[in-house]
Amino acid sequence: MQAREFLSKLGDLSQTLIFAKIENVEGLNHFDEILEEADGIILSRGNLGIDLPPEKVFLFQKSALHKCNMAGKPAVVTRVVDSMTDNLRPTRAEATDVANAVLDGSDAILLGAETLRGLYPVETISTVGRICAEAEKVFNQDLYFKRTVKYVGEPMTHLESIASSAVRAAIKVKASVIICFTSSGRAARLIAKYRPTMPVLSVVIPRLKTNQLKWSFTGAFEARQSLIVRGLFPMLADPRHPAESTSTTNESVLKVALDHGKASGVIKSHDRVVVCQKVGDSSVVKIIELDD
């Protein structure tokens, strides 16, 4: 809270996200209060392993990740392949640990000594990446979605309802990607909270602002900050295109987003795409079928 207060006085830095690093029993006991104040959580398992009995660490990890997931806040896990600091391959237990971090719902894995002073930093990243990709293939999205909807309960907020509906529609029509137009990034993060099986392309539309001396655009912050969220791929739109379109199509921005998806290989001919955007005061979820 003090850090946020300090940053808010520094103008541009007020948008900075603050992640709380949980590394002792005190942090564990006050986890719910910390999660409420923080923008994300880093589970420092190395320190937790010293402060906690070893048999308790896994339980806290699962509980903490579940709480972060339900709050829609990024969770980062540390200390996964320590042995790769000196070795070319992780142990089998470490490989399983990486996969379990993904299956438990973590958004990111933070490497430490392995890439800071380790002998095989590049191999470490590619090995961890391959394990994460395999784990994502077997992630039980259906169960996760039902559990999240049940946890959020009814009545849902307007944004939660739109986000969950977009994900449900995308799964039903087997869409290859969900495209979300947003200016703050919040809508896209909410869609990613439901862990859709397809990538979420967050098109951040910059806002124009002035301090009476000069004009500037916001948006780069929001786009970059989305990179920590699992399954979310941000792109910054041309500021001349408004996020809140008055017509039912945001054609030029949508075309840029679709072209970006095609160029990166996630969208192909005849694919279906779910688009989530604001039209006037209404939020719209629509399904687009692509031609050649």
Phi and psi in degrees as a GROMACS rama.xvg file:
@    title "Ramachandran Plot"
@    xaxis  label "Phi"
@    yaxis  label "Psi"
@TYPE xy
-66.8222  -39.9302  GLN-2
-62.4507  -41.8603  ALA-3
-65.762  -41.0159  ARG-4
-62.4492  -42.3977  GLU-5
-64.1652  -46.0443  PHE-6
-65.6997  -34.3785  LEU-7
-65.0891  -21.6542  SER-8
-84.1485  -7.74273  LYS-9
-101.197  25.1555  LEU-10
64.7155  -108.631  GLY-11
-57.5491  -29.3685  ASP-12
-75.7755  -4.3928  LEU-13
-64.8553  -19.2999  SER-14
-84.051  -5.65521  GLN-15
-61.3326  133.235  THR-16
-82.671  141.733  LEU-17
-114.005  120.146  ILE-18
-103.37  133.439  PHE-19
-92.7126  128.795  ALA-20
-95.9272  113.257  LYS-21
-91.5981  117.345  ILE-22
-138.813  8.35876  GLU-23
-151.276  178.75  ASN-24
-63.9953  -32.8582  VAL-25
-61.8668  -45.29  GLU-26
-64.0649  -35.0571  GLY-27
-67.5823  -43.3965  LEU-28
-67.9672  -28.1986  ASN-29
-108.671  24.4256  HIS-30
-56.9035  -44.2887  PHE-31
-61.4451  -42.2132  ASP-32
-67.7144  -39.2048  GLU-33
-65.9238  -43.5398  ILE-34
-60.1624  -36.6014  LEU-35
-64.2207  -37.0445  GLU-36
-86.848  -31.0826  GLU-37
-83.5932  159.584  ALA-38
-89.2977  -15.4018  ASP-39
-170.883  170.147  GLY-40
-127.923  137.054  ILE-41
-112.822  121.433  ILE-42
-91.1262  106.146  LEU-43
-85.5474  86.3184  SER-44
-69.3617  -25.1239  ARG-45
-61.8597  -49.7755  GLY-46
-69.9716  -39.3632  ASN-47
-61.0487  -35.8281  LEU-48
-64.7474  -25.1118  GLY-49
-81.3908  -40.4726  ILE-50
-81.6038  -25.3171  ASP-51
-112.188  152.902  LEU-52
-62.8827  140.409  PRO-53
-53.9301  -34.3413  PRO-54
-71.7827  -9.46648  GLU-55
-96.8903  -18.2099  LYS-56
-61.4385  -45.2643  VAL-57
-62.3196  -36.7819  PHE-58
-67.1741  -42.5005  LEU-59
-66.162  -39.3904  PHE-60
-58.942  -48.2897  GLN-61
-63.2621  -43.1593  LYS-62
-65.5529  -45.0316  SER-63
-65.1764  -42.9185  ALA-64
-64.8428  -39.5193  LEU-65
-62.0365  -44.3201  HIS-66
-64.3065  -40.905  LYS-67
-63.2917  -44.5035  CYS-68
-58.7156  -45.4163  ASN-69
-69.5224  -28.4807  MET-70
-83.7076  -8.80829  ALA-71
69.5988  32.5391  GLY-72
-116.86  139.67  LYS-73
-62.047  140.839  PRO-74
-123.173  130.845  ALA-75
-118.132  133.592  VAL-76
-110.411  138.604  VAL-77
-113.751  173.037  THR-78
54.7245  68.9295  ARG-79
-109.278  -36.862  VAL-80
-129.231  56.6942  VAL-81
-52.6157  -37.438  ASP-82
-65.6079  -19.0768  SER-83
-76.29  -1.81717  MET-84
-60.83  -37.73  THR-85
-118.1  -10.7688  ASP-86
-121.675  154.344  ASN-87
-77.614  -20.2974  LEU-88
-125.87  147.742  ARG-89
-78.8689  163.877  PRO-90
-74.4429  163.612  THR-91
-63.014  -35.3502  ARG-92
-64.9961  -39.5327  ALA-93
-66.8246  -41.3485  GLU-94
-60.5348  -41.5417  ALA-95
-65.9978  -37.0403  THR-96
-63.6589  -41.8693  ASP-97
-61.2084  -47.4749  VAL-98
-61.223  -41.3476  ALA-99
-66.3383  -32.7321  ASN-100
-62.1021  -39.7029  ALA-101
-68.6104  -46.9892  VAL-102
-66.489  -29.194  LEU-103
-75.1133  -15.7712  ASP-104
110.612  15.9926  GLY-105
-70.3558  149.608  SER-106
-88.2057  -32.1408  ASP-107
-150.437  158.218  ALA-108
-119.344  128.342  ILE-109
-103.487  118.664  LEU-110
-90.1191  145.355  LEU-111
-119.225  -103.061  GLY-112
-57.1489  -31.5177  ALA-113
-58.2884  -34.8123  GLU-114
-109.266  -16.1986  THR-115
-77.5288  -48.0654  LEU-116
-135.27  6.72912  ARG-117
-68.9085  161.859  GLY-118
-82.0291  -19.8425  LEU-119
-130.613  58.628  TYR-120
-61.3235  -42.18  PRO-121
-67.3202  -45.6953  VAL-122
-62.8839  -35.8241  GLU-123
-61.2464  -48.0742  THR-124
-62.296  -44.2375  ILE-125
-69.324  -35.8264  SER-126
-66.0961  -49.0313  THR-127
-61.3964  -40.3135  VAL-128
-60.1704  -43.3153  GLY-129
-65.4708  -40.7504  ARG-130
-64.7137  -43.0246  ILE-131
-60.1588  -43.1617  CYS-132
-62.2712  -41.0518  ALA-133
-65.4659  -42.0408  GLU-134
-64.8429  -37.9502  ALA-135
-63.62  -30.5252  GLU-136
-64.1339  -29.2255  LYS-137
-108.513  9.13124  VAL-138
-63.7501  128.584  PHE-139
-80.9567  83.8641  ASN-140
-64.928  -38.3118  GLN-141
-60.4933  -48.3828  ASP-142
-64.4443  -42.8103  LEU-143
-60.309  -45.0654  TYR-144
-60.8172  -48.5483  PHE-145
-61.6514  -41.067  LYS-146
-66.0795  -39.8435  ARG-147
-67.8514  -44.863  THR-148
-60.4516  -41.5032  VAL-149
-65.4443  -40.6538  LYS-150
-65.5161  -43.0619  TYR-151
-63.9519  -37.2026  VAL-152
73.5456  -172.575  GLY-153
-127.342  150.211  GLU-154
-73.739  142.416  PRO-155
-78.4605  156.919  MET-156
-71.1508  162.777  THR-157
-54.9448  -47.9229  HIS-158
-66.7018  -41.3301  LEU-159
-60.2645  -42.5448  GLU-160
-62.0966  -45.986  SER-161
-63.5893  -44.9294  ILE-162
-62.2905  -48.04  ALA-163
-66.9437  -35.0611  SER-164
-66.2444  -40.4287  SER-165
-61.6041  -42.8262  ALA-166
-67.5859  -44.3459  VAL-167
-59.686  -45.2256  ARG-168
-62.2564  -43.118  ALA-169
-62.814  -38.1619  ALA-170
-70.1041  -43.2817  ILE-171
-62.261  -41.513  LYS-172
-93.9087  5.27388  VAL-173
53.5518  49.4981  LYS-174
-65.9778  149.998  ALA-175
-86.7845  -20.6579  SER-176
-159.356  152.467  VAL-177
-110.017  125.989  ILE-178
-106.706  126.843  ILE-179
-123.99  123.452  CYS-180
-87.9781  128.356  PHE-181
-150.708  154.921  THR-182
-110.261  -30.1803  SER-183
-97.0621  -18.6825  SER-184
90.8342  -9.73296  GLY-185
-65.3905  -42.8305  ARG-186
-61.2152  -43.4936  ALA-187
-65.7127  -38.724  ALA-188
-65.3182  -35.1159  ARG-189
-67.8297  -37.9965  LEU-190
-63.6008  -44.6705  ILE-191
-64.0358  -26.4246  ALA-192
-58.307  -31.904  LYS-193
-84.9184  7.24082  TYR-194
47.5464  59.6854  ARG-195
-63.1734  155.949  PRO-196
-76.2638  -15.6402  THR-197
-106.785  159.043  MET-198
-64.5839  151.379  PRO-199
-108.471  117.412  VAL-200
-94.533  110.553  LEU-201
-94.8462  110.31  SER-202
-94.4634  103.681  VAL-203
-86.1526  118.698  VAL-204
-94.5571  116.342  ILE-205
-63.274  149.242  PRO-206
-105.195  142.579  ARG-207
-89.2609  130.885  LEU-208
-140.866  159.939  LYS-209
-140.18  148.539  THR-210
-110.067  24.2877  ASN-211
75.5404  -11.8989  GLN-212
-103.293  -38.0825  LEU-213
-149.861  157.655  LYS-214
-95.3764  146.018  TRP-215
-147.811  164.054  SER-216
-110.8  139.165  PHE-217
-101.576  158.109  THR-218
144.809  -37.8937  GLY-219
-62.6561  -41.6042  ALA-220
-53.6507  -55.8553  PHE-221
-61.0478  -39.2271  GLU-222
-66.242  -47.2828  ALA-223
-62.8908  -42.0859  ARG-224
-65.1023  -23.8823  GLN-225
-70.6736  -16.8445  SER-226
-63.6174  -22.4505  LEU-227
-78.4061  -15.0825  ILE-228
-87.1994  130.347  VAL-229
-59.0595  129.037  ARG-230
79.7146  4.51104  GLY-231
-107.317  127.844  LEU-232
-123.253  103.773  PHE-233
-84.8761  149.603  PRO-234
-139.825  147.511  MET-235
-97.0927  123.981  LEU-236
-84.1883  170.212  ALA-237
-69.5706  126.417  ASP-238
-62.3835  -13.9881  PRO-239
-75.5898  -11.648  ARG-240
-101.492  119.762  HIS-241
-72.52  149.034  PRO-242
-73.4591  -36.963  ALA-243
-95.4696  89.7758  GLU-244
-72.6951  147.21  SER-245
-90.8162  -20.3582  THR-246
-97.1098  173.125  SER-247
-79.7915  -5.00728  THR-248
-129.023  144.547  THR-249
-111.972  57.9913  ASN-250
-48.9776  -53.4035  GLU-251
-64.4265  -40.7562  SER-252
-68.7014  -41.4125  VAL-253
-61.5082  -40.7566  LEU-254
-63.537  -42.3521  LYS-255
-60.2343  -43.5809  VAL-256
-64.9342  -43.6783  ALA-257
-65.2173  -41.4382  LEU-258
-62.5035  -39.1384  ASP-259
-62.7136  -43.6303  HIS-260
-63.0466  -40.606  GLY-261
-67.0425  -42.7954  LYS-262
-63.484  -34.4561  ALA-263
-88.1757  0.392801  SER-264
85.7942  5.05366  GLY-265
-89.649  -18.4736  VAL-266
-118.66  130.614  ILE-267
-123.797  172.887  LYS-268
-57.9154  144.267  SER-269
67.3113  8.98449  HIS-270
-74.4454  160.201  ASP-271
-105.444  143.367  ARG-272
-130.566  134.456  VAL-273
-99.3019  128.688  VAL-274
-115.118  131.653  VAL-275
-118.396  120.433  CYS-276
-152.562  167.143  GLN-277
-96.4729  133.724  LYS-278
-124.46  105.347  VAL-279
64.9247  -123.187  GLY-280
-95.2442  -3.37717  ASP-281
-100.633  150.726  SER-282
-100.173  135.586  SER-283
-125.004  134.603  VAL-284
-114.359  120.486  VAL-285
-132.141  156.04  LYS-286
-111.015  128.504  ILE-287
-116.494  133.009  ILE-288
-104.227  125.899  GLU-289
-88.2155  142.438  LEU-290
-84.3703  -167.64  ASP-291
